[in-house]
Amino acid sequence: MLAPSQPIADSPEPISDLIRHGKHREAIAACAAEYGRSVGRLCMAMLGNQDEADEVAQESFLAAYQGMANYRGEGSLRAWLYGIARRQCARRLERGPRRHLELVVESHASSDDPEASMVQARRASDMRRQLADLKPTERDALVLRFAGDLSFKEVADILNIGEAVARKRASRGLLRLRTTLRPEDVE
């Protein structure tokens, strides 16, 4: 357990207090409330199937709860949770054949406009296909950085690499995406 004088970087004060005082059940509930949606989006970006993403997000918070007593407070709490979620997603992908990526799109088009919805669905499908074709190291860096909205420092911490390497992997991944996507895919 953390000593009361040790800060937990970038975490809301109530969560850090709960962890320091060994109130792990309350801390994980606060983590789920604070980071649940973003962990779920990360899992969806990595797995491409909403049901699996929901299940893995729950497994991730369970694993975080089980490991909370050993949490050292190095780096941000959010990066620690994302690292757990990333490993849980990787395990899920290793266990079985990849399913066809389910199309889940946060709709910006009106549900009254089926043509716009179809265009958006096609773009999302194309993007998922392109992401699936990237090297796993590049895909992980891109998903963590942009779907997870993490800093390059946090991405580096999660992937156990240097920040410059995290930037390079994301840069290479973006370059590959730019060379393979059609102009109309990025409008």
C-alpha positions in Angstrom: 0.0 0.0 0.0 1.1 3.6 -0.7 2.4 5.7 2.2 0.2 8.7 2.8 3.0 11.0 1.7 3.2 9.4 -1.8 1.2 11.3 -4.4 -0.6 9.4 -7.2 0.1 11.4 -10.3 -2.7 12.7 -12.4 -5.5 11.0 -10.5 -8.4 12.7 -8.8 -7.8 13.3 -5.2 -10.6 11.1 -3.8 -9.2 8.1 -5.7 -5.7 8.6 -4.5 -6.9 9.0 -0.9 -8.9 5.8 -1.2 -5.9 3.8 -2.6 -3.6 5.2 0.1 -6.0 4.2 2.8 -6.5 0.7 1.4 -10.1 1.2 0.5 -9.7 -0.6 -2.8 -13.4 -1.5 -3.4 -14.3 2.2 -3.2 -11.3 3.2 -5.2 -12.1 0.8 -8.1 -15.7 2.0 -8.1 -14.4 5.6 -8.4 -12.0 4.5 -11.2 -14.9 2.8 -13.0 -17.0 6.0 -12.7 -14.1 8.2 -13.8 -12.5 6.1 -16.5 -15.1 3.5 -17.4 -16.2 5.0 -20.7 -12.7 5.8 -21.9 -11.5 2.2 -21.0 -14.5 0.9 -22.9 -13.7 3.0 -25.9 -10.1 1.7 -25.8 -11.3 -1.9 -25.7 -13.7 -1.3 -28.5 -10.9 0.3 -30.6 -8.7 -2.7 -30.0 -11.3 -5.5 -30.3 -13.8 -4.1 -32.7 -16.7 -5.9 -31.1 -18.9 -4.1 -28.6 -19.9 -7.1 -26.6 -16.3 -8.3 -26.2 -15.2 -4.7 -25.4 -17.7 -4.4 -22.6 -16.7 -7.8 -21.2 -12.9 -7.0 -21.4 -13.4 -3.6 -19.9 -15.1 -5.3 -16.9 -12.3 -7.9 -16.7 -9.8 -5.0 -16.8 -11.4 -3.3 -13.8 -11.5 -6.6 -11.9 -7.8 -7.1 -12.7 -7.1 -3.5 -11.5 -9.0 -4.2 -8.3 -7.0 -7.4 -7.7 -3.7 -5.5 -8.4 -4.5 -2.3 -6.5 -2.7 -3.3 -3.4 0.5 -3.4 -5.5 -0.1 -0.1 -7.3 3.0 2.0 -6.8 1.7 5.3 -8.0 4.3 5.7 -10.7 2.8 7.6 -13.6 -0.8 8.3 -14.0 -3.6 6.1 -12.7 -5.3 6.4 -16.1 -2.2 5.0 -17.9 -2.0 2.2 -15.4 -5.7 1.3 -16.1 -5.2 1.6 -19.8 -2.2 -0.7 -19.6 -4.3 -3.3 -17.9 -7.0 -3.0 -20.5 -4.5 -3.3 -23.3 -3.1 -6.5 -21.9 -6.6 -7.9 -21.4 -7.5 -7.1 -25.0 -4.3 -8.7 -26.2 -5.1 -11.8 -24.2 -8.6 -11.9 -25.7 -7.2 -11.6 -29.2 -4.6 -14.3 -28.6 -7.2 -16.8 -27.3 -9.3 -17.2 -30.4 -9.5 -16.5 -34.1 -10.2 -12.9 -34.8 -13.9 -12.2 -35.4 -15.0 -9.9 -38.1 -14.8 -6.4 -36.7 -18.3 -5.3 -35.7 -19.2 -1.9 -36.9 -19.9 0.5 -34.0 -19.9 4.1 -34.9 -20.6 7.1 -32.7 -23.1 8.7 -35.1 -22.6 12.3 -36.0 -25.0 12.0 -38.9 -28.7 12.3 -38.3 -30.6 9.0 -37.9 -33.0 10.5 -40.4 -30.3 10.6 -43.1 -29.7 6.9 -44.0 -27.3 7.9 -46.8 -25.0 9.9 -44.5 -25.1 7.0 -42.0 -24.1 4.6 -44.7 -21.2 6.8 -45.7 -20.0 7.1 -42.1 -20.4 3.3 -41.6 -18.3 2.6 -44.7 -15.6 5.0 -43.5 -15.5 3.4 -40.1 -15.3 0.0 -41.7 -12.4 1.1 -43.9 -10.6 2.6 -41.0 -10.9 -0.6 -38.9 -9.6 -2.6 -41.8 -6.7 -0.3 -42.2 -5.9 -0.4 -38.5 -6.0 -4.2 -38.6 -3.4 -4.2 -41.3 -0.9 -2.1 -39.3 1.9 -3.7 -37.4 0.7 -4.4 -33.8 3.3 -2.1 -32.3 2.1 0.8 -34.5 -1.6 0.0 -34.0 -1.2 -0.1 -30.2 0.6 3.2 -30.2 -2.1 4.8 -32.4 -5.0 3.4 -30.5 -3.6 4.3 -27.1 -2.7 7.8 -28.2 -5.8 8.7 -30.2 -8.6 6.4 -29.1 -7.3 6.4 -25.5 -6.4 10.1 -25.6 -3.2 9.4 -23.8 0.0 11.5 -23.9 3.0 10.0 -25.6 4.6 9.7 -22.1 1.6 7.6 -20.9 1.7 5.5 -24.1 5.4 4.9 -23.6 4.8 3.9 -20.0 2.1 1.4 -21.0 4.2 -0.1 -23.7 7.4 -0.1 -21.7 9.2 1.9 -24.3 10.7 5.3 -24.5 8.6 8.3 -25.3 10.6 8.9 -28.5 9.9 5.3 -29.6 6.1 5.8 -28.8 6.1 8.9 -31.0 7.9 7.1 -33.8 5.5 4.2 -33.7 2.5 6.4 -33.9 4.1 8.5 -36.6 4.9 5.4 -38.7 1.3 4.1 -38.2 -0.2 7.4 -39.2 2.0 7.5 -42.3 0.9 4.0 -43.3 -2.7 5.0 -42.8 -2.3 8.1 -44.9 -0.7 6.2 -47.8 -3.5 3.5 -47.8 -6.6 5.5 -47.2 -8.5 7.1 -50.0 -8.9 10.9 -49.9 -12.7 10.6 -49.4 -12.0 8.4 -46.3 -10.4 11.3 -44.4 -12.8 14.2 -45.3 
